Amino acid sequence: MQAISFHIDCLAVHEGHFYRNVVRMPLAQPIPGLPRTVEVVKTEEKGSDVNLAVHLVNDACENAFDVALVISNDSDLAEAIRIAKGKGKAVGVANPSADPKVQMNAELRNAASFTRRIESKHLRLSQLPQAFPEIRIKKPADW
């Protein structure tokens, strides 16, 4: 996010956080006589959906945009989209999965003013430059 923020002055980045914990989880198919649970490393993302929802609603109330595009497939954002639309704003939703088999969440689709599907070709064409020497950032090779 630092690279895109560096090149777009009006962009504000509001990130969530990733937490990684060792937790005990039940096995889907336990074997009789053996433990029914195992320890796993669980990674959870926290805050991004709430941050996005709060800023979307606030920006709609502040009349800070005409049209918003939410890139997510998280149904937790549907109510924020409905509220922003209730303030007279058009809010579209784009499914971030380039896989055409991954359908947009129905609740998001119903809440949106319009929807879009992001295709693999769109992702390729929207890549940032290979490097940003002025801030010492390089794009990972697997992008």
Phi and psi in radians as a Rosetta constraint file:
Dihedral C 1 N 2 CA 2 C 2 CIRCULARHARMONIC -1.069 0.35
Dihedral N 2 CA 2 C 2 N 3 CIRCULARHARMONIC -0.675 0.35
Dihedral C 2 N 3 CA 3 C 3 CIRCULARHARMONIC -1.133 0.35
Dihedral N 3 CA 3 C 3 N 4 CIRCULARHARMONIC -0.802 0.35
Dihedral C 3 N 4 CA 4 C 4 CIRCULARHARMONIC -1.219 0.35
Dihedral N 4 CA 4 C 4 N 5 CIRCULARHARMONIC -0.640 0.35
Dihedral C 4 N 5 CA 5 C 5 CIRCULARHARMONIC -1.114 0.35
Dihedral N 5 CA 5 C 5 N 6 CIRCULARHARMONIC -0.588 0.35
Dihedral C 5 N 6 CA 6 C 6 CIRCULARHARMONIC -1.112 0.35
Dihedral N 6 CA 6 C 6 N 7 CIRCULARHARMONIC -0.567 0.35
Dihedral C 6 N 7 CA 7 C 7 CIRCULARHARMONIC -1.723 0.35
Dihedral N 7 CA 7 C 7 N 8 CIRCULARHARMONIC -0.197 0.35
Dihedral C 7 N 8 CA 8 C 8 CIRCULARHARMONIC -2.191 0.35
Dihedral N 8 CA 8 C 8 N 9 CIRCULARHARMONIC 1.774 0.35
Dihedral C 8 N 9 CA 9 C 9 CIRCULARHARMONIC -1.060 0.35
Dihedral N 9 CA 9 C 9 N 10 CIRCULARHARMONIC -0.631 0.35
Dihedral C 9 N 10 CA 10 C 10 CIRCULARHARMONIC -1.482 0.35
Dihedral N 10 CA 10 C 10 N 11 CIRCULARHARMONIC 0.038 0.35
Dihedral C 10 N 11 CA 11 C 11 CIRCULARHARMONIC -1.527 0.35
Dihedral N 11 CA 11 C 11 N 12 CIRCULARHARMONIC 2.259 0.35
Dihedral C 11 N 12 CA 12 C 12 CIRCULARHARMONIC -1.963 0.35
Dihedral N 12 CA 12 C 12 N 13 CIRCULARHARMONIC 2.296 0.35
Dihedral C 12 N 13 CA 13 C 13 CIRCULARHARMONIC -1.824 0.35
Dihedral N 13 CA 13 C 13 N 14 CIRCULARHARMONIC 2.215 0.35
Dihedral C 13 N 14 CA 14 C 14 CIRCULARHARMONIC -2.154 0.35
Dihedral N 14 CA 14 C 14 N 15 CIRCULARHARMONIC 1.782 0.35
Dihedral C 14 N 15 CA 15 C 15 CIRCULARHARMONIC -1.668 0.35
Dihedral N 15 CA 15 C 15 N 16 CIRCULARHARMONIC 2.745 0.35
Dihedral C 15 N 16 CA 16 C 16 CIRCULARHARMONIC -1.642 0.35
Dihedral N 16 CA 16 C 16 N 17 CIRCULARHARMONIC -2.807 0.35
Dihedral C 16 N 17 CA 17 C 17 CIRCULARHARMONIC -2.374 0.35
Dihedral N 17 CA 17 C 17 N 18 CIRCULARHARMONIC 2.608 0.35
Dihedral C 17 N 18 CA 18 C 18 CIRCULARHARMONIC -1.860 0.35
Dihedral N 18 CA 18 C 18 N 19 CIRCULARHARMONIC 2.318 0.35
Dihedral C 18 N 19 CA 19 C 19 CIRCULARHARMONIC -2.053 0.35
Dihedral N 19 CA 19 C 19 N 20 CIRCULARHARMONIC 2.465 0.35
Dihedral C 19 N 20 CA 20 C 20 CIRCULARHARMONIC -2.245 0.35
Dihedral N 20 CA 20 C 20 N 21 CIRCULARHARMONIC 2.108 0.35
Dihedral C 20 N 21 CA 21 C 21 CIRCULARHARMONIC -2.364 0.35
Dihedral N 21 CA 21 C 21 N 22 CIRCULARHARMONIC 2.634 0.35
Dihedral C 21 N 22 CA 22 C 22 CIRCULARHARMONIC -1.572 0.35
Dihedral N 22 CA 22 C 22 N 23 CIRCULARHARMONIC 2.130 0.35
Dihedral C 22 N 23 CA 23 C 23 CIRCULARHARMONIC -2.300 0.35
Dihedral N 23 CA 23 C 23 N 24 CIRCULARHARMONIC 2.791 0.35
Dihedral C 23 N 24 CA 24 C 24 CIRCULARHARMONIC -1.681 0.35
Dihedral N 24 CA 24 C 24 N 25 CIRCULARHARMONIC 2.235 0.35
Dihedral C 24 N 25 CA 25 C 25 CIRCULARHARMONIC -2.218 0.35
Dihedral N 25 CA 25 C 25 N 26 CIRCULARHARMONIC 2.610 0.35
Dihedral C 25 N 26 CA 26 C 26 CIRCULARHARMONIC -1.303 0.35
Dihedral N 26 CA 26 C 26 N 27 CIRCULARHARMONIC 2.559 0.35
Dihedral C 26 N 27 CA 27 C 27 CIRCULARHARMONIC -1.322 0.35
Dihedral N 27 CA 27 C 27 N 28 CIRCULARHARMONIC 2.518 0.35
Dihedral C 27 N 28 CA 28 C 28 CIRCULARHARMONIC -1.187 0.35
Dihedral N 28 CA 28 C 28 N 29 CIRCULARHARMONIC -0.662 0.35
Dihedral C 28 N 29 CA 29 C 29 CIRCULARHARMONIC -2.334 0.35
Dihedral N 29 CA 29 C 29 N 30 CIRCULARHARMONIC 1.371 0.35
Dihedral C 29 N 30 CA 30 C 30 CIRCULARHARMONIC -1.150 0.35
Dihedral N 30 CA 30 C 30 N 31 CIRCULARHARMONIC 2.587 0.35
Dihedral C 30 N 31 CA 31 C 31 CIRCULARHARMONIC -1.648 0.35
Dihedral N 31 CA 31 C 31 N 32 CIRCULARHARMONIC 2.217 0.35
Dihedral C 31 N 32 CA 32 C 32 CIRCULARHARMONIC -0.930 0.35
Dihedral N 32 CA 32 C 32 N 33 CIRCULARHARMONIC 2.351 0.35
Dihedral C 32 N 33 CA 33 C 33 CIRCULARHARMONIC 1.569 0.35
Dihedral N 33 CA 33 C 33 N 34 CIRCULARHARMONIC -0.219 0.35
Dihedral C 33 N 34 CA 34 C 34 CIRCULARHARMONIC -1.901 0.35
Dihedral N 34 CA 34 C 34 N 35 CIRCULARHARMONIC 2.887 0.35
Dihedral C 34 N 35 CA 35 C 35 CIRCULARHARMONIC -0.973 0.35
Dihedral N 35 CA 35 C 35 N 36 CIRCULARHARMONIC 2.510 0.35
Dihedral C 35 N 36 CA 36 C 36 CIRCULARHARMONIC -1.592 0.35
Dihedral N 36 CA 36 C 36 N 37 CIRCULARHARMONIC -0.126 0.35
Dihedral C 36 N 37 CA 37 C 37 CIRCULARHARMONIC -2.274 0.35
Dihedral N 37 CA 37 C 37 N 38 CIRCULARHARMONIC 2.816 0.35
Dihedral C 37 N 38 CA 38 C 38 CIRCULARHARMONIC -2.418 0.35
Dihedral N 38 CA 38 C 38 N 39 CIRCULARHARMONIC 2.757 0.35
Dihedral C 38 N 39 CA 39 C 39 CIRCULARHARMONIC -1.515 0.35
Dihedral N 39 CA 39 C 39 N 40 CIRCULARHARMONIC 2.337 0.35
Dihedral C 39 N 40 CA 40 C 40 CIRCULARHARMONIC -2.319 0.35
Dihedral N 40 CA 40 C 40 N 41 CIRCULARHARMONIC 2.763 0.35
Dihedral C 40 N 41 CA 41 C 41 CIRCULARHARMONIC -1.610 0.35
Dihedral N 41 CA 41 C 41 N 42 CIRCULARHARMONIC 2.058 0.35
Dihedral C 41 N 42 CA 42 C 42 CIRCULARHARMONIC -1.899 0.35
Dihedral N 42 CA 42 C 42 N 43 CIRCULARHARMONIC 2.144 0.35
Dihedral C 42 N 43 CA 43 C 43 CIRCULARHARMONIC -1.870 0.35
Dihedral N 43 CA 43 C 43 N 44 CIRCULARHARMONIC 2.216 0.35
Dihedral C 43 N 44 CA 44 C 44 CIRCULARHARMONIC -2.218 0.35
Dihedral N 44 CA 44 C 44 N 45 CIRCULARHARMONIC 2.435 0.35
Dihedral C 44 N 45 CA 45 C 45 CIRCULARHARMONIC -1.708 0.35
Dihedral N 45 CA 45 C 45 N 46 CIRCULARHARMONIC 2.299 0.35
Dihedral C 45 N 46 CA 46 C 46 CIRCULARHARMONIC -2.266 0.35
Dihedral N 46 CA 46 C 46 N 47 CIRCULARHARMONIC 2.367 0.35
Dihedral C 46 N 47 CA 47 C 47 CIRCULARHARMONIC 1.770 0.35
Dihedral N 47 CA 47 C 47 N 48 CIRCULARHARMONIC -0.457 0.35
Dihedral C 47 N 48 CA 48 C 48 CIRCULARHARMONIC -1.093 0.35
Dihedral N 48 CA 48 C 48 N 49 CIRCULARHARMONIC -0.800 0.35
Dihedral C 48 N 49 CA 49 C 49 CIRCULARHARMONIC -1.161 0.35
Dihedral N 49 CA 49 C 49 N 50 CIRCULARHARMONIC -0.686 0.35
Dihedral C 49 N 50 CA 50 C 50 CIRCULARHARMONIC -1.158 0.35
Dihedral N 50 CA 50 C 50 N 51 CIRCULARHARMONIC -0.792 0.35
Dihedral C 50 N 51 CA 51 C 51 CIRCULARHARMONIC -1.016 0.35
Dihedral N 51 CA 51 C 51 N 52 CIRCULARHARMONIC -0.807 0.35
Dihedral C 51 N 52 CA 52 C 52 CIRCULARHARMONIC -1.094 0.35
Dihedral N 52 CA 52 C 52 N 53 CIRCULARHARMONIC -0.787 0.35
Dihedral C 52 N 53 CA 53 C 53 CIRCULARHARMONIC -1.093 0.35
Dihedral N 53 CA 53 C 53 N 54 CIRCULARHARMONIC -0.804 0.35
Dihedral C 53 N 54 CA 54 C 54 CIRCULARHARMONIC -1.103 0.35
Dihedral N 54 CA 54 C 54 N 55 CIRCULARHARMONIC -0.786 0.35
Dihedral C 54 N 55 CA 55 C 55 CIRCULARHARMONIC -1.203 0.35
Dihedral N 55 CA 55 C 55 N 56 CIRCULARHARMONIC -0.618 0.35
Dihedral C 55 N 56 CA 56 C 56 CIRCULARHARMONIC -1.096 0.35
Dihedral N 56 CA 56 C 56 N 57 CIRCULARHARMONIC -0.840 0.35
Dihedral C 56 N 57 CA 57 C 57 CIRCULARHARMONIC -1.149 0.35
Dihedral N 57 CA 57 C 57 N 58 CIRCULARHARMONIC -0.779 0.35
Dihedral C 57 N 58 CA 58 C 58 CIRCULARHARMONIC -1.060 0.35
Dihedral N 58 CA 58 C 58 N 59 CIRCULARHARMONIC -0.813 0.35
Dihedral C 58 N 59 CA 59 C 59 CIRCULARHARMONIC -1.111 0.35
Dihedral N 59 CA 59 C 59 N 60 CIRCULARHARMONIC -0.620 0.35
Dihedral C 59 N 60 CA 60 C 60 CIRCULARHARMONIC -1.145 0.35
Dihedral N 60 CA 60 C 60 N 61 CIRCULARHARMONIC -0.759 0.35
Dihedral C 60 N 61 CA 61 C 61 CIRCULARHARMONIC -1.158 0.35
Dihedral N 61 CA 61 C 61 N 62 CIRCULARHARMONIC -0.576 0.35
Dihedral C 61 N 62 CA 62 C 62 CIRCULARHARMONIC -1.485 0.35
Dihedral N 62 CA 62 C 62 N 63 CIRCULARHARMONIC -0.010 0.35
Dihedral C 62 N 63 CA 63 C 63 CIRCULARHARMONIC 1.003 0.35
Dihedral N 63 CA 63 C 63 N 64 CIRCULARHARMONIC 0.710 0.35
Dihedral C 63 N 64 CA 64 C 64 CIRCULARHARMONIC -1.520 0.35
Dihedral N 64 CA 64 C 64 N 65 CIRCULARHARMONIC -0.062 0.35
Dihedral C 64 N 65 CA 65 C 65 CIRCULARHARMONIC -2.649 0.35
Dihedral N 65 CA 65 C 65 N 66 CIRCULARHARMONIC 2.795 0.35
Dihedral C 65 N 66 CA 66 C 66 CIRCULARHARMONIC -1.697 0.35
Dihedral N 66 CA 66 C 66 N 67 CIRCULARHARMONIC -0.736 0.35
Dihedral C 66 N 67 CA 67 C 67 CIRCULARHARMONIC -2.400 0.35
Dihedral N 67 CA 67 C 67 N 68 CIRCULARHARMONIC 2.356 0.35
Dihedral C 67 N 68 CA 68 C 68 CIRCULARHARMONIC -2.041 0.35
Dihedral N 68 CA 68 C 68 N 69 CIRCULARHARMONIC 2.620 0.35
Dihedral C 68 N 69 CA 69 C 69 CIRCULARHARMONIC -2.192 0.35
Dihedral N 69 CA 69 C 69 N 70 CIRCULARHARMONIC 2.035 0.35
Dihedral C 69 N 70 CA 70 C 70 CIRCULARHARMONIC -1.692 0.35
Dihedral N 70 CA 70 C 70 N 71 CIRCULARHARMONIC 2.133 0.35
Dihedral C 70 N 71 CA 71 C 71 CIRCULARHARMONIC -1.799 0.35
Dihedral N 71 CA 71 C 71 N 72 CIRCULARHARMONIC 1.680 0.35
Dihedral C 71 N 72 CA 72 C 72 CIRCULARHARMONIC -2.929 0.35
Dihedral N 72 CA 72 C 72 N 73 CIRCULARHARMONIC 2.830 0.35
Dihedral C 72 N 73 CA 73 C 73 CIRCULARHARMONIC -2.217 0.35
Dihedral N 73 CA 73 C 73 N 74 CIRCULARHARMONIC 0.456 0.35
Dihedral C 73 N 74 CA 74 C 74 CIRCULARHARMONIC -1.682 0.35
Dihedral N 74 CA 74 C 74 N 75 CIRCULARHARMONIC 1.963 0.35
Dihedral C 74 N 75 CA 75 C 75 CIRCULARHARMONIC -1.114 0.35
Dihedral N 75 CA 75 C 75 N 76 CIRCULARHARMONIC -0.284 0.35
Dihedral C 75 N 76 CA 76 C 76 CIRCULARHARMONIC -1.062 0.35
Dihedral N 76 CA 76 C 76 N 77 CIRCULARHARMONIC -0.323 0.35
Dihedral C 76 N 77 CA 77 C 77 CIRCULARHARMONIC -1.541 0.35
Dihedral N 77 CA 77 C 77 N 78 CIRCULARHARMONIC -0.129 0.35
Dihedral C 77 N 78 CA 78 C 78 CIRCULARHARMONIC -1.037 0.35
Dihedral N 78 CA 78 C 78 N 79 CIRCULARHARMONIC -0.737 0.35
Dihedral C 78 N 79 CA 79 C 79 CIRCULARHARMONIC -1.154 0.35
Dihedral N 79 CA 79 C 79 N 80 CIRCULARHARMONIC -0.712 0.35
Dihedral C 79 N 80 CA 80 C 80 CIRCULARHARMONIC -1.081 0.35
Dihedral N 80 CA 80 C 80 N 81 CIRCULARHARMONIC -0.675 0.35
Dihedral C 80 N 81 CA 81 C 81 CIRCULARHARMONIC -1.125 0.35
Dihedral N 81 CA 81 C 81 N 82 CIRCULARHARMONIC -0.767 0.35
Dihedral C 81 N 82 CA 82 C 82 CIRCULARHARMONIC -1.085 0.35
Dihedral N 82 CA 82 C 82 N 83 CIRCULARHARMONIC -0.709 0.35
Dihedral C 82 N 83 CA 83 C 83 CIRCULARHARMONIC -1.128 0.35
Dihedral N 83 CA 83 C 83 N 84 CIRCULARHARMONIC -0.795 0.35
Dihedral C 83 N 84 CA 84 C 84 CIRCULARHARMONIC -1.075 0.35
Dihedral N 84 CA 84 C 84 N 85 CIRCULARHARMONIC -0.700 0.35
Dihedral C 84 N 85 CA 85 C 85 CIRCULARHARMONIC -1.122 0.35
Dihedral N 85 CA 85 C 85 N 86 CIRCULARHARMONIC -0.619 0.35
Dihedral C 85 N 86 CA 86 C 86 CIRCULARHARMONIC -1.131 0.35
Dihedral N 86 CA 86 C 86 N 87 CIRCULARHARMONIC -0.343 0.35
Dihedral C 86 N 87 CA 87 C 87 CIRCULARHARMONIC -1.570 0.35
Dihedral N 87 CA 87 C 87 N 88 CIRCULARHARMONIC 0.176 0.35
Dihedral C 87 N 88 CA 88 C 88 CIRCULARHARMONIC 1.512 0.35
Dihedral N 88 CA 88 C 88 N 89 CIRCULARHARMONIC 0.268 0.35
Dihedral C 88 N 89 CA 89 C 89 CIRCULARHARMONIC -1.778 0.35
Dihedral N 89 CA 89 C 89 N 90 CIRCULARHARMONIC 2.483 0.35
Dihedral C 89 N 90 CA 90 C 90 CIRCULARHARMONIC -1.454 0.35
Dihedral N 90 CA 90 C 90 N 91 CIRCULARHARMONIC 2.266 0.35
Dihedral C 90 N 91 CA 91 C 91 CIRCULARHARMONIC -2.275 0.35
Dihedral N 91 CA 91 C 91 N 92 CIRCULARHARMONIC 2.004 0.35
Dihedral C 91 N 92 CA 92 C 92 CIRCULARHARMONIC -1.670 0.35
Dihedral N 92 CA 92 C 92 N 93 CIRCULARHARMONIC 2.837 0.35
Dihedral C 92 N 93 CA 93 C 93 CIRCULARHARMONIC -2.273 0.35
Dihedral N 93 CA 93 C 93 N 94 CIRCULARHARMONIC 2.304 0.35
Dihedral C 93 N 94 CA 94 C 94 CIRCULARHARMONIC -2.049 0.35
Dihedral N 94 CA 94 C 94 N 95 CIRCULARHARMONIC 2.237 0.35
Dihedral C 94 N 95 CA 95 C 95 CIRCULARHARMONIC -1.269 0.35
Dihedral N 95 CA 95 C 95 N 96 CIRCULARHARMONIC 2.136 0.35
Dihedral C 95 N 96 CA 96 C 96 CIRCULARHARMONIC -1.325 0.35
Dihedral N 96 CA 96 C 96 N 97 CIRCULARHARMONIC -0.093 0.35
Dihedral C 96 N 97 CA 97 C 97 CIRCULARHARMONIC -1.475 0.35
Dihedral N 97 CA 97 C 97 N 98 CIRCULARHARMONIC 2.150 0.35
Dihedral C 97 N 98 CA 98 C 98 CIRCULARHARMONIC -1.307 0.35
Dihedral N 98 CA 98 C 98 N 99 CIRCULARHARMONIC -0.190 0.35
Dihedral C 98 N 99 CA 99 C 99 CIRCULARHARMONIC -1.346 0.35
Dihedral N 99 CA 99 C 99 N 100 CIRCULARHARMONIC 2.021 0.35
Dihedral C 99 N 100 CA 100 C 100 CIRCULARHARMONIC -1.113 0.35
Dihedral N 100 CA 100 C 100 N 101 CIRCULARHARMONIC -0.278 0.35
Dihedral C 100 N 101 CA 101 C 101 CIRCULARHARMONIC -1.339 0.35
Dihedral N 101 CA 101 C 101 N 102 CIRCULARHARMONIC -0.334 0.35
Dihedral C 101 N 102 CA 102 C 102 CIRCULARHARMONIC -1.506 0.35
Dihedral N 102 CA 102 C 102 N 103 CIRCULARHARMONIC 1.855 0.35
Dihedral C 102 N 103 CA 103 C 103 CIRCULARHARMONIC -1.358 0.35
Dihedral N 103 CA 103 C 103 N 104 CIRCULARHARMONIC 2.638 0.35
Dihedral C 103 N 104 CA 104 C 104 CIRCULARHARMONIC -1.187 0.35
Dihedral N 104 CA 104 C 104 N 105 CIRCULARHARMONIC 2.451 0.35
Dihedral C 104 N 105 CA 105 C 105 CIRCULARHARMONIC -0.965 0.35
Dihedral N 105 CA 105 C 105 N 106 CIRCULARHARMONIC 2.293 0.35
Dihedral C 105 N 106 CA 106 C 106 CIRCULARHARMONIC -1.084 0.35
Dihedral N 106 CA 106 C 106 N 107 CIRCULARHARMONIC -0.661 0.35
Dihedral C 106 N 107 CA 107 C 107 CIRCULARHARMONIC -1.142 0.35
Dihedral N 107 CA 107 C 107 N 108 CIRCULARHARMONIC -0.692 0.35
Dihedral C 107 N 108 CA 108 C 108 CIRCULARHARMONIC -1.147 0.35
Dihedral N 108 CA 108 C 108 N 109 CIRCULARHARMONIC -0.778 0.35
Dihedral C 108 N 109 CA 109 C 109 CIRCULARHARMONIC -1.017 0.35
Dihedral N 109 CA 109 C 109 N 110 CIRCULARHARMONIC -0.754 0.35
Dihedral C 109 N 110 CA 110 C 110 CIRCULARHARMONIC -1.217 0.35
Dihedral N 110 CA 110 C 110 N 111 CIRCULARHARMONIC -0.535 0.35
Dihedral C 110 N 111 CA 111 C 111 CIRCULARHARMONIC -1.376 0.35
Dihedral N 111 CA 111 C 111 N 112 CIRCULARHARMONIC -0.488 0.35
Dihedral C 111 N 112 CA 112 C 112 CIRCULARHARMONIC -1.276 0.35
Dihedral N 112 CA 112 C 112 N 113 CIRCULARHARMONIC 2.615 0.35
Dihedral C 112 N 113 CA 113 C 113 CIRCULARHARMONIC -1.287 0.35
Dihedral N 113 CA 113 C 113 N 114 CIRCULARHARMONIC -0.576 0.35
Dihedral C 113 N 114 CA 114 C 114 CIRCULARHARMONIC -2.749 0.35
Dihedral N 114 CA 114 C 114 N 115 CIRCULARHARMONIC 2.811 0.35
Dihedral C 114 N 115 CA 115 C 115 CIRCULARHARMONIC -2.269 0.35
Dihedral N 115 CA 115 C 115 N 116 CIRCULARHARMONIC 2.729 0.35
Dihedral C 115 N 116 CA 116 C 116 CIRCULARHARMONIC -2.465 0.35
Dihedral N 116 CA 116 C 116 N 117 CIRCULARHARMONIC 2.698 0.35
Dihedral C 116 N 117 CA 117 C 117 CIRCULARHARMONIC -1.976 0.35
Dihedral N 117 CA 117 C 117 N 118 CIRCULARHARMONIC 2.285 0.35
Dihedral C 117 N 118 CA 118 C 118 CIRCULARHARMONIC -1.530 0.35
Dihedral N 118 CA 118 C 118 N 119 CIRCULARHARMONIC 2.129 0.35
Dihedral C 118 N 119 CA 119 C 119 CIRCULARHARMONIC -1.715 0.35
Dihedral N 119 CA 119 C 119 N 120 CIRCULARHARMONIC 2.813 0.35
Dihedral C 119 N 120 CA 120 C 120 CIRCULARHARMONIC -0.961 0.35
Dihedral N 120 CA 120 C 120 N 121 CIRCULARHARMONIC -0.684 0.35
Dihedral C 120 N 121 CA 121 C 121 CIRCULARHARMONIC -1.117 0.35
Dihedral N 121 CA 121 C 121 N 122 CIRCULARHARMONIC -0.593 0.35
Dihedral C 121 N 122 CA 122 C 122 CIRCULARHARMONIC -1.138 0.35
Dihedral N 122 CA 122 C 122 N 123 CIRCULARHARMONIC -0.715 0.35
Dihedral C 122 N 123 CA 123 C 123 CIRCULARHARMONIC -1.121 0.35
Dihedral N 123 CA 123 C 123 N 124 CIRCULARHARMONIC -0.745 0.35
Dihedral C 123 N 124 CA 124 C 124 CIRCULARHARMONIC -1.081 0.35
Dihedral N 124 CA 124 C 124 N 125 CIRCULARHARMONIC -0.747 0.35
Dihedral C 124 N 125 CA 125 C 125 CIRCULARHARMONIC -1.293 0.35
Dihedral N 125 CA 125 C 125 N 126 CIRCULARHARMONIC -0.296 0.35
Dihedral C 125 N 126 CA 126 C 126 CIRCULARHARMONIC -1.803 0.35
Dihedral N 126 CA 126 C 126 N 127 CIRCULARHARMONIC 0.203 0.35
Dihedral C 126 N 127 CA 127 C 127 CIRCULARHARMONIC -1.164 0.35
Dihedral N 127 CA 127 C 127 N 128 CIRCULARHARMONIC 2.513 0.35
Dihedral C 127 N 128 CA 128 C 128 CIRCULARHARMONIC -1.275 0.35
Dihedral N 128 CA 128 C 128 N 129 CIRCULARHARMONIC 2.917 0.35
Dihedral C 128 N 129 CA 129 C 129 CIRCULARHARMONIC -1.006 0.35
Dihedral N 129 CA 129 C 129 N 130 CIRCULARHARMONIC 2.821 0.35
Dihedral C 129 N 130 CA 130 C 130 CIRCULARHARMONIC -1.038 0.35
Dihedral N 130 CA 130 C 130 N 131 CIRCULARHARMONIC -0.630 0.35
Dihedral C 130 N 131 CA 131 C 131 CIRCULARHARMONIC -2.601 0.35
Dihedral N 131 CA 131 C 131 N 132 CIRCULARHARMONIC 2.716 0.35
Dihedral C 131 N 132 CA 132 C 132 CIRCULARHARMONIC -2.146 0.35
Dihedral N 132 CA 132 C 132 N 133 CIRCULARHARMONIC 1.513 0.35
Dihedral C 132 N 133 CA 133 C 133 CIRCULARHARMONIC -1.053 0.35
Dihedral N 133 CA 133 C 133 N 134 CIRCULARHARMONIC -0.551 0.35
Dihedral C 133 N 134 CA 134 C 134 CIRCULARHARMONIC -1.172 0.35
Dihedral N 134 CA 134 C 134 N 135 CIRCULARHARMONIC -0.342 0.35
Dihedral C 134 N 135 CA 135 C 135 CIRCULARHARMONIC -2.214 0.35
Dihedral N 135 CA 135 C 135 N 136 CIRCULARHARMONIC 0.244 0.35
Dihedral C 135 N 136 CA 136 C 136 CIRCULARHARMONIC 0.940 0.35
Dihedral N 136 CA 136 C 136 N 137 CIRCULARHARMONIC 0.868 0.35
Dihedral C 136 N 137 CA 137 C 137 CIRCULARHARMONIC -2.090 0.35
Dihedral N 137 CA 137 C 137 N 138 CIRCULARHARMONIC 2.371 0.35
Dihedral C 137 N 138 CA 138 C 138 CIRCULARHARMONIC -2.157 0.35
Dihedral N 138 CA 138 C 138 N 139 CIRCULARHARMONIC 2.486 0.35
Dihedral C 138 N 139 CA 139 C 139 CIRCULARHARMONIC -1.275 0.35
Dihedral N 139 CA 139 C 139 N 140 CIRCULARHARMONIC 2.337 0.35
Dihedral C 139 N 140 CA 140 C 140 CIRCULARHARMONIC -1.060 0.35
Dihedral N 140 CA 140 C 140 N 141 CIRCULARHARMONIC 2.519 0.35
Dihedral C 140 N 141 CA 141 C 141 CIRCULARHARMONIC -1.056 0.35
Dihedral N 141 CA 141 C 141 N 142 CIRCULARHARMONIC -0.540 0.35
Dihedral C 141 N 142 CA 142 C 142 CIRCULARHARMONIC -1.396 0.35
Dihedral N 142 CA 142 C 142 N 143 CIRCULARHARMONIC 0.003 0.35
